Amino acid sequence: MTSRYLDLDQLIQTSLSQPENETYVSKTILDSVADGVISVDLDRRITSFNRAAEHITGFSRYEVIGRPCSEIFGSEVCANSCPVLEAIASEESVVNREFEIVDRQKRKVPISVSASVLRDGMGQVVGAVETFRDLSTIAQMQEQVKERYSFQGIYSRNPAMHSLFNVLPDIAASDATVLVHGDSGTGKELFARAIHDLSSRRDGPLVIVNCGALPEPLLEAEIFGAKRGAYTGAMENRPGRLEMAQGGTLFLDEIGDLPLALQVKLLRVLENREFQPLGAKHPQKADVRFITATHRHIEAMVEEGSFRRDLYFRINVVGFTIPPLRDRKEDIPLLIDLAMNRLNKEYNKKIRGFSPEAMQQLMQHDFPGNIRELLNLVEQTVILCRNGEIGIDLLPDYLQDGGSSVSRRPRARGCPSAEELARVLDRYHGNRQLVAQEFGVERTTLWRWMKRLDLT
C-alpha cells in the first residue's frame, strides 16, 4: 500500500506542475484516479479537488476551492495532527494515516490519508498534496467477515469449530449436563456462555466456579454454601454458588481438579437435584443446569481412580472437544484482526498489523496457551509498537529464534507417580508455580498431589 501512495503522489506532483496550456490534461489525469486527491497552499486553502474527492466528501470542487481543507473534512485530526501540516513541517511524506472525516450529509467516513509537499520550479515548498481512500467498503467487509465467522461471540473459520456451532443450539435446548473438553485457553467459558444464552434459562444467572483455584475446604463452602457457625470464622450465613445459580446455569470449570470428597457430594446433587450447605439441617432443591469443563483426560483419571466413574457418566451426558489453536491456524489472522481493532481503540494507536515476516513466525508457532496466549502476545506487541506495523523484532525471543514451542506445551494429565513428581520438583528446585505449569494444572491441584504422595 505504501508504494501505491508514493507512485500516486509522483503522478499528482507531475500533473499539478504542468504548464497552464496542459491544465485540461492534468484535470483529466486527476479525475481518473480512484482515490480522492486535493492540493492546498501553505495556508491549507484548497487549490484543486478531483472527482473522487467530490464523491467521498459530498462537496463539489466549485464549493471548496479557496476554502481551508479543515472546513471540508471536519475532523478532530485537522486541529491536532493534520497530515498536511506534518508533511509541510517535515518536508517528508506522511503515509497511510487513518481517521474519520464528516461528509456533507454529516456522516462519518473512515479514510486512509497520505500527504506530501508540493514544490515550485526552484524547489521551494508552495503547498501540499493529499490523497485519501474511502475505507467504508473495507469496514463493511470486516463486519461481514465478523458476522460470517462468528457465533455467540466466538470467532472461527475452522470447519470443526463450525460443526460445533451447528450443534450448540440443540445442546442448549435440552437441560442435559454438558462436559466440555479443551486445552487451557481455547475458550471453554465462551462455549458455556453460548449454551446458557441459547437455553431456556438465559434469563437466569450463569454462575462460574473454577474448581482448581481454591483449596478443598474453601471450595466446598464456595459451591455448597455454609451456615453461620459451620466452621471457624463462619460469622454469617454464606450462600454457595449452587444457591446463586437457582433458575440458571452453574459452570464448573476445571472439574478434573475437584477433590474426591467433593465429587461424592456433587454426584448427590446431580442424582437427587438437592444440596445441603455446610452446617445446614435440611437439604435445598437445586434448580440448576450443569455445564462442566476440563483440560485434563478424565477417562485416564477414572482408570487410575482419581475421578469417580459414576460422576463421569453423570457429567458427560453431552460432551464435545474444542480444537486447540494449533489445529485451526486459519483462525490466527482472523483473531489478530479482531484483537487489533479493539486494541487500536483502547491504546489510541493506528497499527495496521504484523509484518509478513512476523506473521509467518506466528503461523508456525504451536501456541500451547491457545487463544489466551495469542491475545496476550498481540496486546504486548501493540503496546510496544511505535509505528504502523509490528515487526519481527517485537515478538518474544522464542519466536524470533524460530524455536519450536512443542516442548513448552503443558501436559494435561492426572496425578503422576511420587517418583516423577519428586523428579520434577527437584528439577525446578521446589518452585511450585513452575512445576504446576509443567503439568498444566493449578497450584492447588499440585498441592493436593504432593499431600496425597506425602511430598509436602
ABEGO torsion letter per residue (X at the ends): XAAAAAAAAAAAAAAAABBAAAAAAAAAAAAABABBBBBBBAAGBBABBBAAAAAAAGBBAAAABGBBAAAAAGBAAAAABBAAAAAAAAGBBBBGBBBBBBBAAGBBBBBBBBBBBBBBAAGBBAEBBBBBBBAAAAAAAAAAAAAAABBGGBBBABAAAAAAAAAAAAAAABABBBBBBEBBGAGAAAAAAAAAAABAAAABBBBBBBAAABBAAAAAAAAAEBBBGABBGBABBBBBAAAAABGBBBBBBGAAABBAAAAAAAAAAAAAGBBBBBGBABBBBBBBBBBBBBABBAAAAAAAGABBAAAAAAAAABBBBBBBAAABAAAAAAAAAAAAAAAAAAAGBBBAEBBAAAAAAAAABAGAAEAAAAAAAAAAAAAABABABBBAAABBAAAAAGBBAAAABBBBBBBBBAAAAAAAAAAAGGBAAAAAAAAGBBAAAAAAAAAAAGAX
